[in-house]
Each structure stands twice: as structure tokens, then as C-alpha cells.
Amino acid sequence: MSNRTVAVVDYGMGNLRSVSQAVLHVAEGTGLTVVITSRPEDVRAAERVVLPGQGAMRDCMRELDNHQPAGAAPHHMADCLREMGHSGLREAVLEAAASKPLMGVCVGMQMLLDHSEEQDTPGLGLIPGRVRRFQLEGRLQADGSRFKVPHMGWNQVRQTQPHPIWAGVPDEAYFYFVHSYYAVPENAAHSAGETDYGGSFTCVVARDNIFASQFHPEKSAAHGLALYRNFLLWKP
């Protein structure tokens, strides 16, 4: 396989069709080939890697380890982490994060942090911080309606750190969210974007060759496609 590939990691838990179609669309004319794969060797051979994620973080972490069908019976996250290492896919993602551009999406962003409150789940530990659940019970929005969890729909994103992947995307542009948990990085320098929902929270994390968003670029029209396009051209 040529190293001019973008690997979209398929471990049974990502919104693969939407993500891959968006990446395929913006890859036209770049010389990059998009590969949807669950093979560690493909991830290792790729020039850059996209890590999507959807559903519960515990299940995403389990499937990243085992890359079994998403309908496989779940078992406790702590048990699965003790068994990690036999599939090689998790290790390939960690190697990619150390050496090449990596973009996380939705739960794929949450997985990059140390730990999630969701079922007490350890993450990959690539960005120091934790993932917490929205605590908005009983609170009202400005229009008098109750805050709902999950946070779902279009919301504005403030660009809190300059970054090449923001190129051409206006500050406070709207992106599409669906999530009940949000990232709390330890270091404010790792927060590259924030959104308000019952208070300000980090919705984009970035460090070195890693960029990841809580929102779904593939569901966010032209601005979302711009982020994917910028990622394919990014040279960290």
C-alpha cells in the first residue's frame, strides 16, 4: 500500500459511511487514497488517520481492542483493557498518534483523553484530561425551555486557539453536535474550540499532530468539509 493513504479506522463503532464519504469527497485531487480499514497494518502504512466514534465510549474502547462486529455482547471495560494487545489495532492508533496527523471525531475525540465518567472508562491517554457528563437537570435555557441531554443539533464554535485546520472556517461557525459527555482537558492550551451549552465547554482538542472535534464535521455542511480538507493538507 502506498503511504499516500488516509486510513479511516473501522472498529465497528464509527459513523463510517458519513465520515468516509466526506473524506473521499475532499480527497479528490489531493493524491491521497482513502482506505476504510480495521487492519493495523493499513493504519501503520497510512500517511494520516481518522478515528471516528459513536455510541458509548466503553463500547468504542472495547471494539478498538477487539474490532469485532458492533453487535457483539459487551463485557466490562476494565476486563477488556486487561486483555488489550492481541488485536494490534489500538497499538496501531497509538503509533499513528505519535508519528502522523490524526483526527478524532465525536467519541473518537473523547477516547484520546485519560478517562471518561461514562461507565468509568479509561481512554487512550494521548491528551491529559477527563470526559464528563452534562449536569443540566432542571436548568432552563434563555427561551425558557429545559436543557436536554444529549446536546443535539447545530451550535456555534469559538476558535480558542489558532490552528491550520481552522483555515477558511469563520470563527463562531455552526457545527452539528450529538453528545451527552464533553472533554475537559487539563491544559487549556489543548483546547482549540469551545461551545456554549449550559456553560462553555471544550469541543475541539489539539496537540502537536492531533486534532479532534466533539461535533461531526461530516454532518456540518461546508464548514465541516473544510475541516476534513484542511486535515488532509495539514503538515504538522
N, C-alpha and C positions, 0 to 999 in steps of 0.2 A: 504493500500500500504506500502511495505517495505520502510524504509528510505534509503535502498541501491539502490536508483534510480538516474538517471541523467535525468532531465527534459529539453527537447528541446522545447522552448516556441514557440507555433504556434499561431500567431495572424494575419495570413493571408498575411504577407509581407516578410517572410524569404525564403531563398533557402532551403526549408525544406528537400527535397529529398536528395540533395547532402550532406547537413550537417548531417542529421540523419544517412545516410548510412556510412559516415566517422566515426561518433561517435559509431555506432553499431559495426563497424569493429574493432576499437581499444578497445572496451569494452569487447571483448571476453577474458575470463579468469580472469577478474578483480573482478567478483562477483557483478558487477553493472548491473542493468537493465535500458535500455534506453526507455524513455517514451516521445512520441511527444504529446504535450498537450496544450490546451487552457483553462484548468481548474485551477483556482487559488489554489484549494486545492492540486492538484498534484504538483504545483510549491512549495507550502509550505512544502509538505511532502518529497520532493526530497532532496538528500544529496548534490547535486550540480546542477547548472543550466547553460544552454547555451542559449544566447539571440542572434539569428541571425537577419539580417535585410537587405532588398533590396529595391531599389526604392527611392522615395523622403522621406526625414526624416519627413516632416509634416504628410504624409500618414501613415508612420510607427507609429508615436506617436498616431495618431487618432485610428489606429487599435489596438494598445496595450490597449487603453482605452476601445474600444467598442468590440474588437475581432469579428467583422462582416466579411463577405466574402470580399476579396480584391477588388471585383468589385463594392462594394457599392459606391454610389455617395459621393464625398468628400464634406466637408464643412470646413470653415476657422479654422485653428489650434487654434486660441485664443478662439473661441466659444467652441471647443471640450474640451479644458483644463478647462474652467469654469465649464463644466459638469462632469469632471472626478470624479471617485469614485464609480460609480454604477456597473462597471463590476467586480472590485476586482483584475483583472489581473495585472494592473500597481502596485497596492499596494503589491501584492504578489512578484513581481520582486524586488521592493524596499526593502521588508523584507529580501528576499534572499541576496541582495547585502549587507545587514547589518550583515548577520549571517553565510553565507556559500559560498563556491567557486562559482564565477560567471564568465563566459567567454562571452564577446561580440564579434560579428563578423560583419565586414563591417558597415552598418548603425547601427547595434546593438552596435558598439563601439561609433559612433557619438552621439547616444541617451544618453550615460552616462554623457556627458558634460552638461554645463549650457544652452547653446544657440547655434543655427545654423543660419548662414546667409541665408540658403535655406528657402525662404518664411518666414523669421523672426520667426523661430520656437523655443520655449523653449524646453529644454531637461529635463532629469531626475535629473540633478544637483548632481550626485554622484562623479564626478571628476571636480574640478573647471577648467573652460576654455571654449573656443568657437570653433565653427566649421566654417571654412572659405572656400570660393571658390577659386580654382586656378585662378590666373590672369596672363595668359601666352599668351594673344593675341599678335600676331606679333613677338613673340620671336622664335629664331631658336635653334635647338639642335646642338650638336657638329658635326653631319654629314651633317648639312645644312638644314635638314628637319624642318618643323614647329612643335612646341609643339602642341599636340592635347589635348583637354579636351572633354570627360573624359580621365584621365590617365588609360590606359588599357594595360594589358599584364604583363609579368614577369619583376620583378625588384629586386635588391638586398636590403637586410635589415641589417643595422648595429645594433648590440645589444648594446644599450647605458647604460643599467643597468643590472647587473646580476639578474637572476630570475630562479627559479626552472623549469618553463615551457620552458626555453631555453635549458634544459638539452639534450645533444646529438645532438643539432642543431648547425652547424658551423656558426660562425659569417660571415656576408655578403652572406648568402644563399639566393637563389632566391625564391620569393613567387609571387602569382598571384593577380593582382590588377584590379579593375574596379570601378572608383570613380571620381567625379568632385569636391568634398569637402574633406577637411582634418582637423584633430584635432589640436588645438593649446592649450595645457594645460597651465594653469597659472604657475604651479610649475614644473620646469624641472625634479624634482625627480619622477614625474608621467609619464615621457616619458621613455619607456623601449626599443624602437626601432625607427630607423629613415630610411628614404629612400630619394633618390635624384630624383626630377623631377622638373626642373626649379629652383632648390634650395632644401635645406634639409627640410623635414617636418616629424613630428611625425606620425608613422604608428602603434605604439603599445603603449597603455597606461596601467599602472598597479598601483594599490594601495591596500595595505592590502590583502583582499581576492578577489580582482577584477583583471582580466587580459583581455585585449581586443585588437583585431587587425583590422586594416583597410583592409588588404588583406584577401583573402579567403583561410584559411588552407585546406578546403575540395577540393579545386581546385589546390593545391600546392604540389601534389605528396607526396613523403616520408617525407619530412620535415614538411609539413602541418599535416600529420597524426601523426608525432611525437609530435607536439604541443597539439593535442587533447588527445593523450595518456598521456602525462605529466600532462595535466589538470585533467584527471580522477584520477591520483595518487597523485596529489598535496594536501598537508596538511598545509594550511596557518595558 
